[in-house]
Amino acid sequence: MIKLQKIIFILFAILFFFVPLVLWPYTSEVFEFNKIVLVYIFTVLIVAAWFARTVLAQKIIFRRTILDIPLLAFLASQFSSTILSIDPSTSWLGYYSRFNGGLLSTISYSLLYWAFVSNLDRKHALYTIYYILASASLASVYGVLEHFGIDKALWVQDVASRVFSTLGQPNWLAAFLVALLPITWALALTRFQIPQRSWLRNSRFLIHFLLSILFFWTLIFTKSRSGLLGFGVAFPIFWMGYFWLNRKSFLKCLSPFAIISSSLLIISLISGTQYTPNLYNFLIKTNKGLPAETLVKAGPALEVGGTESGTIRKIVWRGAIEIWKQYPIFGTGVETFAFSYYQFRPVEHNLVSEWDFIYNKAHNEYLNLAANTGSFGLIAYLVLVSFSIYQMIKNLQFTIYNLQTNSKFENFKNENLLKIGNWKLVILGLLAGYTSLLVTNFFGFSVVPTQLQLFLFPAIAIILAKSEEVKVKSETINTNQKVLILITLLVLSYSLFVIGKYWYSDTLYAKGKGYNSIQRPDAAINYLVRATNMKPNQPLFHSELANSYAAMALALYNQKDINGSKKYVDLAISESDKSVTLSASMLNLKRSRFGVFVVLSTINPNHLLIAQETLIDAITFAPTDAKLYYNLGLTYARTGQPDRAIEILIKTIGLKANYRDARLAYAYLLIDKNKNTEAKEQLGYILKSIDPNDSLAKQALESIK
């Protein structure tokens, strides 16, 4: 029994240490996919070990907490929305490329919570925190090195300007670190209060103090506004709580507060933030009588782009609210925002710089839940969060009482009590870090490392505060127990096999997609066929395979191999049909299907009519998407329907007035109809309002003259 408990602790320690760090460049998504697979693997292992303990103890090992009912209610909301989802397979596993947030991931996080509170003790909980901090320290060191260009040649993004380390996106790294900063302060302060040593000579204090500096320095380098806002909430919550807990010795608290706060202020002055220049730039510009240098923003499209990120978010949020209004109770289904948003996408979205990007999240966790899981899911989530905060505050008060009376802690010697730490400060750090997640999620969305924090911080606080340990005695193992253990091992093995198969199929898909990107469909087909055989219900695999078959058909057609070309034409159509059948609501699959039939139309022009029908169908799912209308206009022009093409292009321009390609195509059609005056208006608009140096517009205008 003791060995199994140690095994569960070791599994949790490995999980917390490696989830923020793990990545693999040969999967379709480098960061989140591998992290969620790791969560699935360790959830299975931990639950199996937990069940084995239960079998050996011949009783259910389960610690009841105040979060049980809210957690079950939240799971019920996610399950209901999955059953009623417009795309149940996506709701089950999550949107492909995001993964976190599907029903399976929520079940995993919930099981991890219950396994943690039911099997571990205070010492395990504290050491778990140490493993989290160790992992975060490695990620932060790498983030700092990124800022100085250690891997700038590996990424398309300007990673030196906005670091993302091993988490994959600056905002995700910022949210992860901000949640841990108050814990470093808490652990540093427990060392600060040890009377036997000066804090300057206390190595444990210095370690946590330096970790605080490292995390904050990395936070600065992320240039994450949501991260700084989260910090702006966690900082006052922690320090106000700290002063309140030590109100009887208020003056003694000023020294550590001044030391930690001044260090963070100095870092801000030296490195600068996205709102303020660094000290060097400030002094140089000021001495020259010039305004201080404004920082150049760099990063993901939504975060910087040509349009201010706040403007984009407001538009996306409006779309999310419209989805919520149309599906008020259960939403459109867990993780289906990428499908439903385009049905309600505001027209103004066409006018921002990221107008043709795929938005698979609402970039607001709460609106994302409202759109995907309706009022039921949102309310259940808010109740879970509220009870988690209440639980941590309650644990904090309970711990204060026990520390003051020293009751229930008599098993610990004074030396050990100092070594293990002042629980009240650690719980306060967990509470402050937890609230920071609620802020960063308001301007973004949860990912695997931060979702682990959201579910497990309350569990750690509960274990730190509980007054008694769950002691379970085991007796001699009988035959029934041996059978149950054997069944557990078989189920564990099968589960790990399924997870491994899931991961490996993605690596095959990634290889095939990579070969397609360099125009090697012959090599791509080999990997994609294997991927679809392993995961026949994954529509993206079939869609990518259809692209490979279409490219092969065209290549053989150009080589005059008619029979071989026809074979691949049929295969391309078959795979494309499968993809849209498996996921009828996914807009991206319809776009891909359109591309397949455009390629095939070179072989047989009749395929262009199917491409046209595909676009008409896609527009019913995305009635404000200007690009779909533009492509539909082109297909009408290519199929000899210029009047219909003009009608569609006029609609396109109405949706997106600054659509250069649409206006140019419209002008060409007008020239063909000898409507030169109207054509001049379109070309003039391009040169005046879009691009004065547009060579094609100038050439067309000259041809009219």
FIBADREN-878730 format. One line per 2 residues: number of its first residue (from 1); their letters; for each residue x, y, z of C-alpha. Coordinates in steps of 0.5 Angstrom, whole numbers, plus 500, padded with zeros to 3 digits. Layout:
N
NUM = A = X/Y/Z | ...;
// end
This chain:
705
1 = MI = 500/500/500 | 506/505/502;
3 = KL = 509/503/495 | 503/504/491;
5 = QK = 502/511/495 | 510/513/493;
7 = II = 508/511/486 | 502/515/485;
9 = FI = 507/521/488 | 512/519/483;
11 = LF = 507/519/477 | 504/526/479;
13 = AI = 512/529/480 | 513/527/473;
15 = LF = 507/529/470 | 508/536/473;
17 = FF = 515/537/472 | 515/534/464;
19 = VP = 508/537/462 | 511/544/461;
21 = LV = 517/542/458 | 515/537/453;
23 = LW = 515/538/446 | 516/534/439;
25 = PY = 518/537/433 | 515/531/429;
27 = TS = 508/532/431 | 502/536/427;
29 = EV = 502/541/433 | 509/541/437;
31 = FE = 507/543/444 | 500/542/446;
33 = FN = 499/535/443 | 505/532/446;
35 = KI = 503/535/453 | 496/533/453;
37 = VL = 498/526/451 | 503/526/457;
39 = VY = 497/528/461 | 493/522/458;
41 = IF = 498/517/459 | 499/519/467;
43 = TV = 492/520/468 | 491/512/466;
45 = LI = 497/510/470 | 495/514/476;
47 = VA = 488/512/476 | 491/505/475;
49 = AW = 495/505/481 | 489/508/485;
51 = FA = 485/503/483 | 490/498/485;
53 = RT = 490/501/492 | 483/500/493;
55 = VL = 483/493/491 | 489/491/496;
57 = AQ = 485/495/502 | 478/492/500;
59 = KI = 475/499/501 | 474/505/497;
61 = IF = 480/510/498 | 476/516/496;
63 = RR = 477/523/500 | 471/527/500;
65 = TI = 472/535/499 | 467/541/498;
67 = LD = 469/541/490 | 466/534/489;
69 = IP = 459/536/487 | 461/542/483;
71 = LL = 466/538/479 | 461/533/478;
73 = AF = 456/538/475 | 462/541/471;
75 = LA = 463/534/468 | 455/533/467;
77 = SQ = 455/540/463 | 461/538/459;
79 = FS = 458/531/457 | 451/534/456;
81 = ST = 454/539/451 | 458/533/448;
83 = IL = 452/529/447 | 448/534/443;
85 = SI = 454/537/440 | 454/539/432;
87 = DP = 461/535/432 | 461/530/437;
89 = ST = 468/527/435 | 471/534/436;
91 = SW = 468/535/443 | 470/528/445;
93 = LG = 478/530/444 | 478/537/443;
95 = YY = 479/541/437 | 485/538/433;
97 = SR = 491/543/434 | 488/545/440;
99 = FN = 487/539/444 | 486/541/451;
101 = GG = 479/543/453 | 475/536/450;
103 = LL = 471/532/454 | 477/527/455;
105 = ST = 481/532/458 | 476/535/463;
107 = IS = 475/528/465 | 483/527/466;
109 = YS = 484/533/470 | 478/531/474;
111 = LL = 481/524/476 | 487/527/477;
113 = YW = 484/532/482 | 481/526/486;
115 = AF = 487/522/485 | 491/527/489;
117 = VS = 487/529/494 | 485/521/496;
119 = NL = 492/519/496 | 497/524/497;
121 = DR = 499/527/504 | 502/534/506;
123 = KH = 509/532/505 | 508/530/498;
125 = AL = 504/536/496 | 509/540/498;
127 = YT = 514/536/494 | 509/537/488;
129 = IY = 510/544/489 | 518/544/488;
131 = YI = 517/539/482 | 513/545/479;
133 = LA = 518/550/480 | 523/546/478;
135 = SA = 520/545/471 | 518/552/471;
137 = SL = 525/555/472 | 528/551/466;
139 = AS = 522/553/462 | 524/560/464;
141 = VY = 532/560/463 | 530/557/456;
143 = GV = 525/563/455 | 531/568/458;
145 = LE = 536/565/453 | 531/565/447;
147 = HF = 530/573/448 | 538/573/447;
149 = GI = 537/569/440 | 539/562/442;
151 = DK = 534/559/438 | 531/565/433;
153 = AL = 533/561/427 | 528/555/429;
155 = WV = 522/559/429 | 518/563/424;
157 = QD = 515/568/430 | 520/573/432;
159 = VA = 521/569/439 | 527/574/441;
161 = SR = 522/579/442 | 516/575/445;
163 = VF = 519/569/448 | 515/563/449;
165 = ST = 520/557/451 | 517/550/451;
167 = LG = 510/553/452 | 509/555/445;
169 = QP = 506/562/446 | 508/568/450;
171 = NW = 501/569/453 | 501/561/455;
173 = LA = 508/562/458 | 506/568/462;
175 = AF = 500/565/465 | 503/559/467;
177 = LV = 509/563/471 | 504/569/474;
179 = AL = 500/563/477 | 507/561/480;
181 = LP = 510/567/482 | 506/568/489;
183 = IT = 508/561/491 | 515/563/490;
185 = WA = 514/569/495 | 510/564/500;
187 = LA = 516/559/500 | 521/565/501;
189 = LT = 518/568/506 | 517/562/510;
191 = RF = 525/562/510 | 525/569/511;
193 = QI = 522/568/518 | 526/563/521;
195 = PQ = 530/566/527 | 536/562/527;
197 = RS = 539/565/521 | 540/572/517;
199 = WL = 536/571/511 | 542/574/507;
201 = RN = 545/567/509 | 539/563/508;
203 = SR = 540/559/502 | 533/557/501;
205 = FL = 530/564/502 | 535/566/496;
207 = IH = 533/560/492 | 526/562/492;
209 = FL = 527/569/492 | 532/568/485;
211 = LS = 526/564/482 | 521/570/483;
213 = IL = 526/574/480 | 527/569/474;
215 = FF = 520/568/473 | 518/575/473;
217 = WT = 524/577/468 | 521/572/463;
219 = LI = 514/575/464 | 517/581/462;
221 = FT = 520/578/456 | 513/575/454;
223 = KS = 511/582/453 | 504/579/455;
225 = RS = 499/584/457 | 494/579/460;
227 = GL = 500/576/464 | 501/583/467;
229 = LG = 494/584/468 | 494/577/472;
231 = FG = 500/579/476 | 497/586/477;
233 = VA = 491/582/481 | 496/576/484;
235 = FP = 501/581/487 | 496/585/491;
237 = IF = 492/579/493 | 498/576/496;
239 = WM = 501/582/500 | 495/584/503;
241 = GY = 493/577/505 | 500/577/508;
243 = FW = 500/583/512 | 493/581/514;
245 = LN = 496/574/517 | 501/578/520;
247 = RK = 498/584/522 | 500/583/530;
249 = SF = 507/584/527 | 506/589/521;
251 = LK = 513/592/522 | 516/586/521;
253 = CL = 513/584/514 | 515/591/511;
255 = SP = 522/588/510 | 521/582/506;
257 = FA = 515/586/502 | 520/592/500;
259 = II = 526/587/498 | 521/583/494;
261 = SS = 518/589/491 | 524/593/489;
263 = SL = 527/587/486 | 521/586/481;
265 = LI = 521/594/480 | 528/594/478;
267 = IS = 527/588/473 | 522/593/470;
269 = LI = 526/599/470 | 532/595/467;
271 = SG = 528/591/462 | 522/595/460;
273 = TQ = 515/592/459 | 511/593/453;
275 = YT = 508/599/456 | 515/602/459;
277 = PN = 521/603/456 | 528/600/459;
279 = LY = 532/605/463 | 537/605/458;
281 = NF = 532/608/452 | 529/612/457;
283 = LI = 535/616/459 | 538/616/452;
285 = KT = 532/619/449 | 531/624/455;
287 = NK = 538/626/454 | 537/628/447;
289 = GL = 530/631/448 | 526/626/444;
291 = PA = 521/622/447 | 522/615/450;
293 = ET = 522/610/445 | 516/606/444;
295 = LV = 517/598/444 | 516/595/437;
297 = KA = 510/589/438 | 512/583/435;
299 = GP = 508/576/436 | 502/572/434;
301 = AL = 497/575/429 | 492/576/434;
303 = EV = 496/579/439 | 499/584/435;
305 = GG = 498/584/427 | 496/590/423;
307 = TE = 489/591/428 | 490/592/435;
309 = SG = 488/586/439 | 483/589/443;
311 = TI = 479/591/437 | 480/584/434;
313 = RK = 478/581/441 | 471/585/441;
315 = IV = 469/583/435 | 470/575/436;
317 = WR = 467/576/443 | 461/579/440;
319 = GA = 461/573/435 | 461/568/441;
321 = IE = 455/572/445 | 451/571/438;
323 = IW = 452/563/439 | 451/563/446;
325 = KQ = 444/567/444 | 442/562/439;
327 = YP = 444/556/443 | 443/558/450;
329 = IF = 443/552/454 | 448/547/452;
331 = GT = 451/551/447 | 454/548/440;
333 = GV = 458/543/443 | 465/542/447;
335 = ET = 470/545/443 | 466/547/437;
337 = FA = 468/554/437 | 471/554/430;
339 = FS = 465/551/427 | 460/555/430;
341 = YY = 463/562/430 | 463/563/422;
343 = QF = 456/562/422 | 455/568/427;
345 = RP = 462/572/425 | 461/579/425;
347 = VE = 462/583/418 | 467/587/421;
349 = HN = 471/582/422 | 473/582/414;
351 = LV = 476/589/416 | 481/587/421;
353 = SE = 488/585/419 | 487/578/421;
355 = WD = 480/577/417 | 482/570/414;
357 = FI = 485/567/420 | 481/561/423;
359 = YN = 479/562/430 | 478/556/434;
361 = KA = 477/559/441 | 473/566/443;
363 = HN = 480/568/446 | 476/569/453;
365 = EY = 475/562/457 | 468/564/459;
367 = LN = 465/566/453 | 468/560/450;
369 = LA = 465/556/455 | 458/560/454;
371 = AN = 458/559/446 | 461/551/447;
373 = TG = 457/549/453 | 451/554/454;
375 = SF = 449/557/460 | 449/550/464;
377 = GL = 457/550/462 | 458/557/464;
379 = IA = 455/557/471 | 458/550/472;
381 = YL = 465/553/471 | 463/559/475;
383 = VL = 461/555/481 | 467/550/481;
385 = VS = 471/556/481 | 468/560/486;
387 = FS = 468/554/491 | 475/553/489;
389 = IY = 477/560/492 | 472/559/498;
391 = QM = 476/552/499 | 483/555/499;
393 = IK = 480/561/503 | 477/556/508;
395 = NL = 484/552/508 | 487/558/510;
397 = QF = 483/560/516 | 483/552/518;
399 = TI = 491/552/517 | 492/559/521;
401 = YN = 488/556/527 | 492/549/527;
403 = LQ = 498/553/527 | 496/558/533;
405 = TN = 494/552/537 | 499/547/535;
407 = SK = 493/542/535 | 493/536/530;
409 = FE = 501/538/528 | 504/535/534;
411 = NF = 507/529/530 | 511/534/527;
413 = KN = 517/537/531 | 519/544/531;
415 = EN = 525/543/526 | 520/539/521;
417 = LL = 515/544/522 | 520/550/519;
419 = KI = 523/545/514 | 516/543/511;
421 = GN = 514/551/511 | 508/555/514;
423 = WK = 502/552/510 | 498/559/511;
425 = LV = 503/562/506 | 504/557/501;
427 = IL = 496/556/501 | 496/564/500;
429 = GL = 500/563/494 | 496/558/491;
431 = LA = 490/562/492 | 493/568/489;
433 = GY = 496/564/483 | 489/561/482;
435 = TS = 486/568/481 | 491/570/476;
437 = LL = 489/564/472 | 482/567/472;
439 = VT = 484/574/469 | 489/571/464;
441 = NF = 483/566/462 | 479/572/461;
443 = FG = 483/575/455 | 485/568/453;
445 = FS = 484/561/454 | 487/555/458;
447 = VV = 492/550/455 | 495/544/458;
449 = PT = 500/547/463 | 495/552/466;
451 = QL = 489/547/466 | 493/543/471;
453 = QL = 494/549/475 | 487/550/475;
455 = FL = 485/543/477 | 490/542/482;
457 = FP = 492/548/486 | 485/547/490;
459 = AI = 488/540/491 | 494/542/494;
461 = AI = 491/547/498 | 486/541/501;
463 = IL = 492/537/502 | 496/542/506;
465 = AK = 491/544/510 | 488/537/512;
467 = SE = 489/535/519 | 489/528/519;
469 = EV = 492/523/514 | 488/517/511;
471 = KV = 491/511/513 | 489/504/510;
473 = KS = 492/497/512 | 492/492/507;
475 = ET = 491/484/509 | 494/478/505;
477 = IN = 492/478/498 | 486/473/496;
479 = TN = 485/470/489 | 479/476/487;
481 = QK = 484/481/489 | 489/478/484;
483 = VL = 484/477/479 | 482/485/479;
485 = IL = 489/487/479 | 490/483/473;
487 = IT = 484/486/470 | 487/493/472;
489 = LL = 494/491/468 | 490/489/462;
491 = VL = 486/495/462 | 492/499/463;
493 = SY = 496/496/458 | 490/497/453;
495 = SL = 489/504/454 | 497/506/454;
497 = FV = 496/502/447 | 491/506/445;
499 = IG = 494/513/447 | 500/511/443;
501 = KY = 497/509/437 | 493/516/437;
503 = WY = 500/519/438 | 503/515/433;
505 = SD = 498/517/428 | 499/524/428;
507 = TL = 506/523/427 | 504/520/420;
509 = YA = 500/525/419 | 505/531/420;
511 = KG = 510/527/416 | 505/526/410;
513 = KG = 503/534/411 | 510/536/411;
515 = YN = 511/532/404 | 505/535/401;
517 = SI = 508/542/403 | 514/541/399;
519 = QR = 510/538/393 | 512/531/394;
521 = PD = 505/527/394 | 508/521/392;
523 = AA = 511/520/399 | 506/524/403;
525 = IN = 501/518/401 | 505/513/404;
527 = YL = 504/516/411 | 497/519/410;
529 = VR = 494/512/408 | 498/509/414;
531 = AT = 495/515/419 | 488/514/416;
533 = NM = 488/506/417 | 490/508/424;
535 = KP = 485/513/426 | 479/512/420;
537 = NQ = 475/517/424 | 479/523/424;
539 = PL = 477/527/418 | 483/532/417;
541 = FH = 487/525/415 | 482/524/410;
543 = SE = 482/531/407 | 490/531/407;
545 = LA = 490/525/403 | 485/527/398;
547 = NS = 490/533/397 | 495/528/396;
549 = YA = 491/524/391 | 489/530/387;
551 = AM = 496/532/386 | 498/525/384;
553 = AL = 492/525/379 | 494/532/376;
555 = AL = 502/530/376 | 500/523/372;
557 = YN = 495/527/367 | 501/532/365;
559 = QK = 505/526/364 | 499/523/359;
561 = DI = 498/517/364 | 490/517/363;
563 = NG = 489/511/367 | 493/512/373;
565 = SK = 491/519/373 | 483/517/373;
567 = KY = 485/512/379 | 488/518/383;
569 = VD = 482/522/381 | 477/517/384;
571 = LA = 481/516/390 | 481/524/391;
573 = IS = 474/524/391 | 473/518/395;
575 = ES = 477/521/401 | 474/528/400;
577 = DK = 467/525/401 | 469/521/407;
579 = SV = 472/528/410 | 466/532/410;
581 = TL = 462/526/412 | 465/525/418;
583 = SA = 465/532/420 | 460/536/416;
585 = SM = 460/542/420 | 468/544/420;
587 = LN = 469/550/415 | 476/548/414;
589 = LK = 474/541/411 | 470/545/406;
591 = RS = 475/550/404 | 480/544/403;
593 = RF = 475/540/399 | 474/546/394;
595 = GV = 481/546/393 | 481/539/391;
597 = FV = 476/540/386 | 480/546/383;
599 = VL = 486/542/382 | 482/536/379;
601 = ST = 478/541/374 | 485/542/370;
603 = IN = 483/534/368 | 476/535/368;
605 = PN = 473/542/367 | 466/539/370;
607 = HL = 469/538/377 | 469/546/377;
609 = LI = 462/545/378 | 463/541/384;
611 = AQ = 468/546/387 | 462/551/386;
613 = ET = 457/547/390 | 462/546/395;
615 = LI = 463/554/396 | 455/555/396;
617 = DA = 455/550/401 | 460/553/405;
619 = IT = 457/560/405 | 451/557/409;
621 = FA = 456/555/414 | 460/562/414;
623 = PT = 455/567/411 | 460/573/412;
625 = DA = 466/570/410 | 469/575/404;
627 = KL = 474/570/401 | 469/564/400;
629 = YY = 464/569/396 | 471/571/392;
631 = NL = 472/564/390 | 465/563/388;
633 = GL = 465/569/384 | 471/566/380;
635 = TY = 468/559/379 | 462/563/376;
637 = AR = 467/567/371 | 471/560/370;
639 = TG = 464/556/368 | 462/562/363;
641 = QP = 457/565/368 | 460/573/368;
643 = DR = 453/576/370 | 453/571/376;
645 = AI = 460/572/378 | 459/580/378;
647 = EI = 453/579/382 | 457/575/387;
649 = LI = 463/580/387 | 459/586/389;
651 = KT = 457/582/395 | 464/580/396;
653 = IG = 466/588/396 | 460/589/400;
655 = LK = 463/585/406 | 470/587/405;
657 = AN = 471/594/402 | 478/594/402;
659 = YR = 479/587/398 | 484/588/393;
661 = DA = 483/582/389 | 476/582/389;
663 = RL = 475/589/386 | 481/587/381;
665 = AY = 477/581/379 | 471/585/378;
667 = AY = 474/590/374 | 477/585/369;
669 = LL = 470/582/368 | 467/589/367;
671 = ID = 472/591/362 | 470/584/358;
673 = KN = 463/587/358 | 466/594/356;
675 = KN = 464/597/362 | 470/601/362;
677 = TE = 467/607/366 | 465/602/372;
679 = AK = 472/599/371 | 476/605/372;
681 = EQ = 472/606/379 | 474/600/381;
683 = LG = 481/600/379 | 482/607/382;
685 = YI = 479/605/389 | 485/600/389;
687 = LK = 490/605/387 | 487/611/392;
689 = SI = 485/607/398 | 488/600/398;
691 = DP = 495/600/394 | 498/606/390;
693 = ND = 503/602/387 | 499/596/385;
695 = SL = 502/594/378 | 496/590/376;
697 = AK = 491/595/377 | 496/600/374;
699 = QA = 496/596/368 | 489/594/367;
701 = LE = 488/602/368 | 493/603/362;
703 = SI = 489/598/358 | 483/602/358;
705 = K = 486/608/357;
// end
